[in-house]
Amino acid sequence: MELINSTRMLAGYTMGMEPSGRELLVVVIKGTFKIPTEPGAPLRLQEEQVPLVMSDVFFGEPGLSAPKYEVDFAPRKPRCDIILNASAYAPEGRPARRVEVAASIGNWSKSFAVVGDRAWEAAGPGIGMSAPIPFTTMPISYDRAFGGTDNAHEDPSKHAAYMANPSGRGFHKQLVKEWVDGKPLPNTEELDQPVNWVDGNFKPMSFGVIGRHWQARAPYAGTYDQNWLDNVFPFLPPDFDDQYYQSAPLDQQLPVPLGEQLVTLSNLTPDGQRSFVLPHLEAPVHVFPKKGAREDLTAVADTIVIEPDVGRVTMTWRVARPLKKNMFEIAQVLVGKKAREWWRRHAELVSPPIAEIDEPASSRAGEGAR
């Protein structure tokens, strides 16, 4: 199969699969945009485009740290994931013990507190905490949110993990003072529910990707039991849910299509506040089967990664086309638009001839992002 990319962004394809075993052609388009400094200005496409992510990327050791980027080739996403890889900045650059950070897109918003480094103190009769150390800049990730794994006990049966965020810090199940004293607390917490106990039920606060095996996501993966091994393997279980492909926490999943939206970031940049407009770009995808008529599809933006520290936003569009048999039934896929002459030449090479398209009505991918 030939993929023709006529946009100024990157495009790729892969084969996906439904629980029924039916194969899918998955086409992904990814654009990298520069965050403007002028308030409320539109995003502009960068000259340098960030490559498509071919495998999950972590902040630290894979599987033991928080995910930073997830592979770009999820077959489907019912909603749009909003991800921020960012840092908190103290207002006016003055050291602070606690800073409120916030992000909003249209009517959606999320905020929480970022706190300076602190540790559990278990030297006295109980377990307390040290005062936060003032900071000017603090990285935000689930590695620094409440959670973690307690495997200090020599008996593995007494190990425990905070499955809402096993990569975090601050959680301890075994309240042995020597195992708790001096261990770090999280750097993020809810505005109205500060972390105050080692095995409390606190919501991990971050803007990043949640792990595939974490509590909020794992149930959508389906049931992998003996029946699955005996009767379904190597296909997905019948109770697999496409919601599993959503990499953002539930409160960062927005309806699609998202449309043109104003984004506002508070205390996530050195200047304190930054705002810009997300573009509404349609991504036309034309599929040319080896047999049958051309199919005109539209990829939908379903992943937005905002990275203020490096001044960029990446947007990913996706479309999944069920295959009758396999990938070999597709001759070509065109992403974007072509001029009348290209369509005329292409029509001469196929039989029966296809109708000409002069800048299809839905073909605006990349326009307004120059």
N, C-alpha and C positions, 0 to 999 in steps of 0.2 A: 504494500500500500504506500502511496506517495502522499506526503503532507506538504501542502503549499501554503506558506505563511506570508500573506501580503500586508500584515500590520507592521508597526515599528516596535511591537512587543514580542515576547517569546511564546512559542506554542509547542505542544507535544501531544502524544497520544499513548494510550495503553489499552489493554484488555481488562475489563472488569467482569464480575460474575454476580448473578442474582442467586438467592438461595435455591431456586429451582434448578440451577446449573446452566441456565441460559447465559451466553456470553454477551458482553457489551463492548461497543467501541466508545471509549472515553476520550474526549478531546478537551484539552486544558489550554487556556490562554492566560499569560501572566504579564502584567505591566508594572513597571517601577516608576514612581512619581516623586518629584522633589517637593518637600514641604516648604511653602513660601514663608517669608518673614512678614509680608504685609498682611494685616488682619483681614480675614474673610476672603482672601484671594483664592482663585481656583488652583488645583494641583496642575503641575505641568510634567509631561513625560520626560524622564531623564534620558540623556544620551546613553549612559551605561545601564543596562538592564540586569537585574539580579537573576541568576540562573534558576531554573526550576529545581525544586528540592526533590531529590531521588530517594532519600531515606531520612527517617526521623533524626533530628539534630537536638542535642541536649546541652544544658548549661555546663554540665560536668560529666561524670562517668555515666555512660548510657545505662538506663534502667534503674540507676540509683540517684539520679538528679532530675530536676524538673525539665520537661521538654521545652525547647526554644522554638523550633519549627517542626511542623509535621509534613510528611511527604505530600507533594502537590497533587497526587493522582488518585485521591478518593473517588470512587465511582459516582457517588451522589451525595449531596448535602441538602436536606429539606429547607434549611434556613441559612442565613449569612453569618459566618463566624467573624467576630470582631476581636482581634488580638492586639495587645500593646506590649511591646518589649521596651521598657522605659525605666527611668530613674526619677526619684523625687528630688526636688530642688527647694531648699529653704528660701522663703521670700527675701528678695533683695540681697541674697548671698550671705545673710547673717545666720550664724549657727543656731539651730533650733533643736529641741528635744523631740518635738512632735509636729508633723506637717500634714495637713489634709490635702490629698490629691484627688482629682476628678477628671473624668472624660465624658463628653456628651456627643451624640450624633442625632441630630433632629430632636425628637421627643425622648430619646433614650439617654440615660445617664447612669454613671456608677462612681461612687466615691468611697474612700476609706482613709484611715490614718496610717502614716509611716512614722515609726518611732526609732530613735537612736539605739545603738547597741546596748544590750543589758543582759544580765545573767541571773539564773536562779541562785539564791543564797540559802544554804541548808546548814549553816554552822551553828545556829541557835536552836531553840526548842521546836521550831516549825520550819516551814519552807517559805521564804520571801523572795524578793527580787531586788536587784540593784537599780539605782536611778539610771535613766537613759543617758547616754553620752551624746552631747549636741553634735549635729552633723550639718554639712552644707549640701552634700549630695549623697543619695542612698539608692543603690540598685534595687529594683522591684522584681521579684520572681517568686514562684511557689517554693523555691529553696529557702526563702526568708519568711515564708508565711507559717502560720501555726500548723503543726503536724510532725511527722517524723516516724522513726522506727526505734523501738526500745528492745535491744537484743543484748543488754548488759548481763542478764542472768545466765549462769552456766547451764541451766536446764532449758533447752530449746522450746519445750512446751510452755514456758512462761514468757517467751518473747511475744511482742505485740507490735502492731503497726496501726497508725492512724490512717485508715484507708481513704478518707476524704482527701488526704495529701500525705502519702508516705514519704515524700521527699523533703518535707518541711523541718521545722525545728521547734523545740519547746515542749513536745509531748513526752511524757514518761508514765509508764504503767506501774513499774516497780518503784515504790517510794522509799528507796534506800538512799540515805543522805549522801553517802559517798558517790553514788551513781548520778545524783542530780546536781549536787553543788558545783557551781561554776559553769554549768551547761547553758548555752545561749537561749534566750527567748526569741520569739519571732520579731521581725522588724515591721510587720504590718498587722493590723487588726481592724475590726469594725469600729465605726465612730462611736456607737453607743454600747458596745460590749467589749471592753478591753480584756485582754488575756490576763488572768490572775491566778490560774491554778494549772498544775502540770498535766492532769488527766481530764481537764474540762472538755466540754463539747463546743469548741469554738469554730466558727466558719473561717476557713483559710481565705485570705484576701490577697488577690493579685489580679492582673489583667491578662495573664499568659495562657498558654496551652495546658490543658489537663491531660494527665497520662491515660493511656489506653486501658490500663488495669485498675484505675482508681474507682472509688465507690460510685461516683456520679455517672460513670460511663460504661463500666464493665457489664451491667445487666443487659445492655442492648446488644451485646455480642452473641447472645443466644446460649443454648444449652449444649455442652460438650460432654455427654455421658456415654455409657456403654452402648446404648441404642444408636447414638450418633456414630460411634466407631464401627459398629456392626453393619449399619444400614444406610448411612448417609455419607460418611467420609469418602472422598476428599472434598465434598461440597459443603457449603455453609449450612448450619442447622436451620430448620424451617422457621424457628422463632427469632432469627436474626433480624434486627431492626436497623434501617438506614440511619437512624438517629446516632448510631455508634460512630459514624464518620464525622460527626460534629466535634471539632477539637477545642472549641471554646466552652467555658462554663455556661450553664443554661441562661444566666443573666447577661450573657454577652452574645446571644444568638438573636438576630433580628429577622423579620419577615423579608422575603424576596418577592419582587425586585426592590432593591433598596432605594433607588432613585437618587437624584441630586440632593445632597444633605450638607448642612453646616456642621463641621467638627470643631469642638472647643476642648482644649487641654489646659488644665489648671495645675500649676506647680509641677509640671512634667517637663518643663524647659527652663533654661536659666533666666529667661525674661519674665517668668511667672505665668503668662497666659499666651496661648497661640491658638489661632483659629484659621480654618481654611475650608474650602468647599470640595467635597468628593464629587467627581464627575459622574454623570449617568451616561455610560457608554454601552451601546449595544454591540455584541460580538457575533456577527453572522458566521455560520459554519455551513458550507455546502458540501454534501456527501454525494459522490458519484459511484454508485454500485456498478459492478461489472455487467449486471443484468438489471434492467429496469430504469425508471426515470430518476433524474436528479432529485435530491431531497434538500430542502432549505430549512435549516435549523437555526436556533438562536441560543448561544451560550449565556448563562446567567451568572452574574457576579455573586459568589458565595463565600469568599474568604478575603478579609481585609486585614493586613498586618501593618500597624502604625509603629514606627521606630523613631521617636523624636531625637534620640541621642545621635543618630546618624543622618537625621533630616530627610527621611524617606518614608513612603507608603507603598506597599505592594498590593495590587488587587488581582484576584484570580477569578476567571470566568470558566464555566464548566458545562459540558453537555454530554449526555450518555445516550447512545443510539443502540437499541437492542439489535442483535445480529440473528439472522435466520439460522445460520449454521456456525460460521467462524469468520475471522478477520479477512480471510482470503476472498470473500465476496465483495470487498470494497476495492475499487481501483484508485480513487483519489479522494482527498479531502482538502477543500480550500477554506482557509480561515481569513476573513476580511473581505475586501472588495477588489475587483479588477476593472479596468477600463473596457469600453465596448469592444475594442480591437481584440483583447485577450479572449473574450467570450466568443467572438466571431471565429478566431483561429481554433479555439477549443471545440466549437461545434463542428468544424470541418474534420476533426480527428475521431469523432465518435459516431456510432450508428446505432439507432436512428438519431438524426440531428436533434440537439436540444435547443430550446428557446433562448434567444439572447437576453442578457440582463445588463442594463446600463445603470451601474451604481444602484444595486437593489435598495429598496426603501429602508430595509433594516440594517444596511451596511454602513455603520457609522463608527466602527471600532477605531479608536485612535484620533477621531476628529475632536477638536477642542482641547487636545492635550499636546499641543505643539508649543 
